[in-house]
Amino acid sequence: MVSYCVNEGKFMKVRNSITPQGEKLTNVQLGNQWNNIDWKKAENHVNRLQIRITKAVKECKWYLVKRLQYLITHSYLQNC
């Protein structure tokens, strides 16, 4: 049986896909990483950044607001 999926607006045969079979393992690893996050530490980190953003807004330091917003959306806590 051949099933079809859409890839960038083009139909392709799934059995001819070049996606490696081990890709499902990656999803399992991501799930394990998600479950191993120290959520209290992550919450404290986000709260500190939010406080800094609020302070920067009150002081009209827009360059700092933008930088902190980028940091809060792109940072990854190591060893959570």
C-alpha positions as CSV (number, residue, x, y, z in Angstrom):
1,M,0.0,0.0,0.0
2,V,1.3,3.4,-0.9
3,S,0.0,6.4,1.0
4,Y,0.6,10.0,0.0
5,C,1.5,13.1,2.0
6,V,2.0,16.7,1.1
7,N,5.5,18.2,1.0
8,E,5.7,21.9,0.2
9,G,2.5,21.7,-1.8
10,K,3.6,18.6,-3.7
11,F,2.3,15.1,-3.3
12,M,4.9,12.4,-2.7
13,K,4.8,8.7,-2.1
14,V,5.6,8.0,1.5
15,R,7.4,4.7,0.8
16,N,9.8,6.7,-1.4
17,S,10.4,9.3,1.3
18,I,14.1,9.8,2.3
19,T,13.1,10.3,6.0
20,P,15.2,7.9,8.0
21,Q,13.3,5.2,9.9
22,G,15.1,6.2,13.2
23,E,13.4,9.6,13.2
24,K,10.7,8.3,15.6
25,L,13.5,7.8,18.1
26,T,14.2,11.5,18.0
27,N,10.7,12.2,19.1
28,V,11.1,9.8,22.0
29,Q,14.3,11.6,23.0
30,L,12.6,15.0,22.8
31,G,9.8,13.6,25.0
32,N,12.4,12.5,27.5
33,Q,14.0,15.9,27.5
34,W,10.6,17.6,28.0
35,N,9.9,15.3,31.0
36,N,13.3,15.9,32.5
37,I,13.0,19.7,32.6
38,D,13.1,21.3,36.1
39,W,10.0,23.3,35.7
40,K,10.4,25.3,38.9
41,K,13.9,26.5,37.7
42,A,12.5,27.3,34.3
43,E,9.6,29.3,35.9
44,N,12.0,31.3,38.1
45,H,14.2,32.1,35.0
46,V,11.2,33.3,33.0
47,N,9.8,35.3,36.0
48,R,13.2,37.1,36.5
49,L,13.3,38.0,32.8
50,Q,9.7,39.3,32.9
51,I,10.5,41.5,35.9
52,R,13.5,42.9,34.0
53,I,11.3,43.5,30.9
54,T,8.8,45.4,33.1
55,K,11.5,47.5,34.6
56,A,13.0,48.3,31.2
57,V,9.5,49.4,29.9
58,K,9.0,51.7,32.8
59,E,12.4,53.3,32.1
60,C,11.6,53.5,28.4
61,K,14.7,51.4,27.5
62,W,13.2,49.9,24.3
63,Y,16.5,48.4,23.1
64,L,16.7,46.5,26.3
65,V,13.0,45.4,26.2
66,K,13.6,44.0,22.7
67,R,16.8,42.2,23.7
68,L,15.1,40.7,26.8
69,Q,12.1,39.6,24.8
70,Y,14.4,37.9,22.4
71,L,16.2,36.2,25.3
72,I,13.0,35.0,26.9
73,T,11.8,33.4,23.6
74,H,15.1,31.9,22.5
75,S,16.9,30.8,25.7
76,Y,17.3,27.2,26.6
77,L,18.2,26.3,30.2
78,Q,20.9,23.8,30.3
79,N,20.7,20.9,32.8
80,C,17.2,21.7,33.9
